[in-house]
Amino acid sequence: MTSPTPTRPRGGRRWRIGGLLGIGVLVNYFDRINLSVAAPQLQQEFGLDASDMGLLFSGFFWTYALLQIPTGVVLDRFGVTRIGRLGAFLWGVASTITALASGFGGILLARAILGVAEAPGFPVSSKATGYWFPRRERAMATAIFDAAAKFSNVIGVPLIALAVVHLGWRWGFGITAALSFAYFAAFYLIYRDPSADPKLTREERDYIVGGGAQPEGTSTESAVGMLGYLLRQKKVWGLTIGFAAYGYTFYLFLTWLPGYLVQTMHMSILKSAGYAAIPWLCATVADLIVGGWLIDHLIAKGHDETKVRKGVLLGGMACGLAVFGATTTTDPAVAIAWISLALSGLAAAAPVGWSLPSLIAPKGGTGTVGGIMNFANNLMGGVAPIVTGYIVGGSGSFGNAFAVAGVVLLVGMASFTFLLGKIEAVPEPVREGVLKPLAH
């Protein structure tokens, strides 16, 4: 139970910080997708084949996924301000190296650096949101930066494509590098933790802290000790397995949706790109309205926090099962409707998942919980495309691949239901030699 939330204050410093974090996620997703847009020109200029491009595409995910847990631990030790600044600066460095690259090796190195740079991205946003927002506003604040990831697929591809087509592939990376450095400057100048922000009024700070914001500071537990402690918690495993199931289906759509439309619905590449934007636009809206506004609205009305958050979490995952509907039609419009429903449900569930590290972690452990969760999520980013490709290649159909995704979602729903339990903070670890108070 949290203490009663103080009256909503004047001013909105916290929402300016939330908007800043959302812009950051949008920019770092532009950095991720620029290689896909530039791929045809890169292949032509450097004589790269499909296997070479596969290595370049995977270069980001190897370092990004493998560093999730270590960067979560580092984030908890050194804080949002320092790690957020370093990461944003390195986004620009990675895109600059790519723009200046003279061949395959330079581009691969740049993508690996980008994976390192962006590894703290979502954990930084999750931890900062925990500091800056009371529990009753945590869903909308989280939805802002999570929806930016979806919206990047709507506007990022055409924007970068215009640069690549009219100015050449190097300018595509040059523009994203400039955006990254601009965001680094903005983050450097604007972001501070609440206790260090001179523009945060005392009234708004009291509102944030009184509403159950995550306490600032580090844990007395060592980094390795905190990681080991969290890996023994059932709640952490419930969150990790459940979010990995979400990630499997999300990355299936992210990587295979255009191919599905071309192969199964017999669309041209250009037409498939237009159709593929529709589910992502629906997902952005669902992320903000259902995963954000609706949750905060219901909690503010006095509804039980655990029931509301888990209801949207499980309901969204259940909507993801609509992927089965796409296997029952050859009509592109109907298929897109089913896929839009599935992606919208998953998008509504996503900000709930990203709000949970700051809601269940003990003091000083939010980054580590987020790192554990996002490691499993991005591991599925490697597994889902491979499994889907194997199934489609063997059967010639997406039906069985979508069925596997449905089973994975059911496993995730069971994990959220039975392992996660009540949404409340895990007790802080008890250090050896420190006696617990006697019960009276």
N, C-alpha and C positions, 0 to 999 in steps of 0.2 A: 504494500500500500504506500502511495506517495502522499505527502502533505498536500492540503488544498492549494490549488494554483492561485497565485495572486492575480488581481485584476490586470487585464491586458494593458500594457503601458503605451504611452505615446512614443512615436519613433519606431524605426524598423531597421536598426543596424543589423540585426540577425538575418533579415531577409536579403539585405545587400550582400552579406557573406554567402548566403545560400545561392544567390544568383551568380556570384563569382565562381563558386564551385561548379555550378552547372555549365558555365561558359568553358571552364577548364576541361570538363569531360568532353564537351563538344569538340574542342580543339584537338584533344589527344586522339579522338576517334577519326578526325580528319587525317591525322598523322598515320593512322593504321590503314585506312582504306586507299591512300594515294598510290600505293604500289599496284593494287589491282587495276586501277584506272590507267596507269602508265605502262602496264605489262606488255601490250602489243608493240609499242615503240621501243621498249627495252629489248625485247626479243629480236627485233629487226636490227637495231644498232649494234648489239653485242653478239649476235648470232647464238642466242640462248634457245635451248629446246625445252620441252615440257618438263623434263626432270629437273633442269636447272631452275625453272620458275617454281617448281614445287619446293625446292630447297629454300629459295628466297622467301616464299610465302610462309614457310614454317620457321624461318629464322627468328621472327618476332616471338612466336608462341613458346619456343623452347626456353628462352631466358625469362620471359614474362611469367610462365607458369612455375618454373623451378624456383624463382625468387620470391614467390608470394609469401611463404612462411618466413623466410629470413628478413624480408623488408617489413613485414608486420611486426616482428620483434624489434627491428631497428627503429621503426616508427614509434613504438611504445617507449623506447629509451630516449630518443632525441626530439620527439615532438613533431606536431603538424607543421609548424612554421618553417623549420630548417629542412625537413625532408620534402615538404611541398615545394619549396623554392628550388632545391637541387633537382628534383624530378622535372619540373617545368623547364628549367634551363637545358637539361639534357634532351628534352623532346626536340628543341630547336637545333641542338648540336647534331642529333641523329639525322634529321631531315636535311641539314646543310651538307653533311658528309655524303648523303645520297645524291644530292643535286650536283656535287662536284666529282662524283665517282667516275672512274675511268674503265670500270669493268665489273665482272661478277663478284670478285672478292670484296671490293669496296662497298658494294651494295649490301652484301650479306653481313659484313661487319656493322654497317649502319643499322640494319634491321635488328641485329642482336643487341646493339646499344639502345635502340628504341624499346626493346623488351625490358631491359634493365631500368630505363628511365620511367616507363609507365607502370612498372610493377607496384609502386606505392599508390598509384592514382586513386583507385576506388577505396582502398583502406584509408587514405588521407581524407577523402571526402566523407566517409562514414564516421571517422573519429572526430573530425571537425564539426560535423552535424550534431554529434552527441554532446559536444561542448557548448554549442551555440543555441540549441533548441530544447525547450521543455518537452516532456514526453508527449503532451497533447498536440504538438506541432511537428513531431518527428517524422510522421509519414509524408506530409506534403514537402517538407524540407528534403527528405531523401528522394522523393519522386522527381524533384527538380533536376538533380544531377543524373538520376537513372534514366529519365525520359530523354535527356540530351544524347545518350548513347543510341537510343532508337531513332531519334530525329536526325542524327548524323547520316543515316542511310537514306533519308529523304532529300536532304539538301547538299550533303557533302559530295556525293558522286557527281551530280551534274556540275557543281561549281569547279571541282578539280578537273573534270573532263573538259570544260571550256578552256581552262588554262593549258591543259596538255595538247588539245587539238589545235589551238590558235597560236600558242607560244612554244610548244615543245615540252617533253617530259621533265626536263630539268626545272622549268618554271613551275611545274606542278608541285615539286618538292620544295622549291624556293619559296613559294607562297605559303605553304604549310609551315615552313621554318620561320618565316616572318610572323605568322600568327602565333606560333609557339613562343617566340621571344617576346612578343607583345603581351601575351598572357603572363609570362614570367615577370615582366615589369609590373603588371597590374597586381599580381599576387604578392610580389615583394613590397609594393607600396601600400596595399590595402589590408592584407590578412594579418591578423594577430589573434592569439587566443583571447577569450573574453576578459580574463584578468589583466591582460596587457594592452587592451585596446583603449586608447584615450578618448575615442569618439562614442564609446558605449556608455550610456547614462546609468547612474546607479539604479534608477527605477527599472530600466529594462534588464539590467543584470540581476536584480532581485527577482524579477519575473522569471528569468531563465533558470536560475538556481533553485528558486522555490518550486518550479514546475518539474523538477526531477532531472535536470541536465546531468550528463556524465561528469563526475568530479575530475578536475584537472590534476595533473601530477603523475608521477610514476609509482609503480608498485615497489614495496620493500623486497619483493621476491626477485631473485636473479632472472635474467632473460630465459635461460635454459630451464630454470625451475618453474617459471610461469608457463612456458610452453608444455613442459611435462605435466603440470597440474591441469591445464586446460584439456589436454588430450585424454585425461582420465574422466572428464565430465560427460555425462550422458547427454546433457543439453547441447554441448558443442558438437557431438556426433550427430544428434538429431538434425541440427541446423546444417551441418556439412553434407550429410547424405542427401537431405532434402534439396539443398541448393544445387548439388551436383546433378540431380535428376532434372531440375529446371534447366541447367546449363546444357545438358545433352540435347534436349529438344530445341532450345534456343539456337545452339550452334548448328544443328541440322538445318534449320531454316536459313540461318545466316549464310551458310556455305552452299546449300543445295537448292534453294528456292528458284533461282533463275534457271538452273539446269533442269529442274522438274518441269517448269513451264515450257522450256524449249523441247525437251524429250517427250513428255507425256501429252502436253497440250499443243505441241507442234507450232509454237510461236517463233517469230524471229527474235534475235537477240535484243534488238531495239524495243520491240513490243513487249518482250518479257521484262525488260527493265522498268517500263512504265507500269505494268501490272504488279511487279514486285514491290513498288513503292507504296501501293495501297495498304497492304497489311502493316507495314512499318508506320505509316501515318496513323492508322487505327490504334496501333500499339502505343504510340506516343500519347494519344488522347486518353486511352485507358490507364496508362501509367500515372498521369497527372490527376485525373478525375477520381478514379476508383482507388488506385494504390496510394494516392495522396490525400486529396480533399475529403473524400467520403470517410476514410478511416478517422482522420482528425475530427471531422464533424460528429461522428457517432460517439467517439470517446468524450468529446466536449459535452455531449448530451447526457453523459453519465453511464453509458453502456460499458460492460466489463471489457477491459483492455485486451486481455488474452483472447476472449471470444471474438472480438472484432478483428484483431490482427490475424488470428489463425483462421477465422472464417473467410477473409479475403484471400489469404495464402492458399488454403485448400480449395476454395471456390475457383480461384484463378488457375490452379493446377488442373482441376477438373475440366475447365473450359479448354485447356490445352489438349484434352482428349478429342476435341473436335477435329484434330488432324485426321482421324479415321474417316471423316466425311469426305475428305478430298479424294479418297481412294474409290469412292462410289460413283464418280461422275467423270465425264469427258468434256463437260462444259466449263470453259475457263472461268467464266463469271461465277459459277457455283463453287468451283474449286477455290477461287480467291476468297469467296465469302466464308467458307469453312476455315481456311487458313487465317483469315483476318480474325475470326472468332478465337481460334487457338492462340495466335500471337497476342491478341488483346488480353486474354486471360493470363497468359504467362507474364505479360508486361505489368498487369495489375499486381501480380504476386511479387514481382522483382523488388520494388522498393520496400516491401515488408521484410523480405530477406535481408536487404542491405541495412535496414534499421535495426535488425536484431543484434549485431555485434555490440552496439553501444547500449543496448537494453539488457543483455544477459551477461556481458563481461564484467568481471571484478575490476576495481580501480587499477588503471595502468595496463589493462589487458585487451582493450578494444581493437588495437591494431593487430595483435596476434590472432584473435578470434577471426577478424576479417581476412587475414592472410591465410589461415587454415581453410576457411570457407571458400575463398576465391581460388586457392590452389586446386581444390577438388572441382570447382566450377570450370576452370580453364583446362584441367586435365580432360574433361569431357569435350572441350574444344578440339582436342587432338583425336579423341576416340570416336566421336559421333561422325565426322566426315569420312573416316576410314571405314567404319562399320557400314555406314550407309552406302558408300561406294562399292564395297564388297557385295552387299546384298543386291543392289541394283544391277551390278555387273553380272552376278550369277543368275538372277531371275528375270532381268530386263524390265522390272516393275518396281515402283516405289511403295507398293502396298505393304509388303513385308517389312520394309524399312520403317514406315510410319507405325506399323504394329509394334515393333520393338520400342520405338519412342513412347508409345502408349504404356507399355509394360513398365518402362523405366519411370514414367510419371507416377504410376500407381505405387511403386516402391518408395518414391520420394514423398508421396502423400502419407504413406504409412509411417515413415520416419518422422515427419512433422507431427503426426498425431500421437505416436506412442513414445518417442524418445525426447522430443523437444519439451513437452510438458508445458507448465505455466511459464508465461513470459515474465521472468524476473531475474535479477542478477544472481550469478553464481557466487557463493560465498568466497570471500578473499582467502587465499591460502594461509594456513597457520604455520608460522615459522617454527622450526625446531627450537626448543628451549623456552618458548613463550607459552605460559600456562593459560589455558582457557579459564574464564571466570566460572566459579562454582555456581551451580544452580541453587536457588533458594526456594 
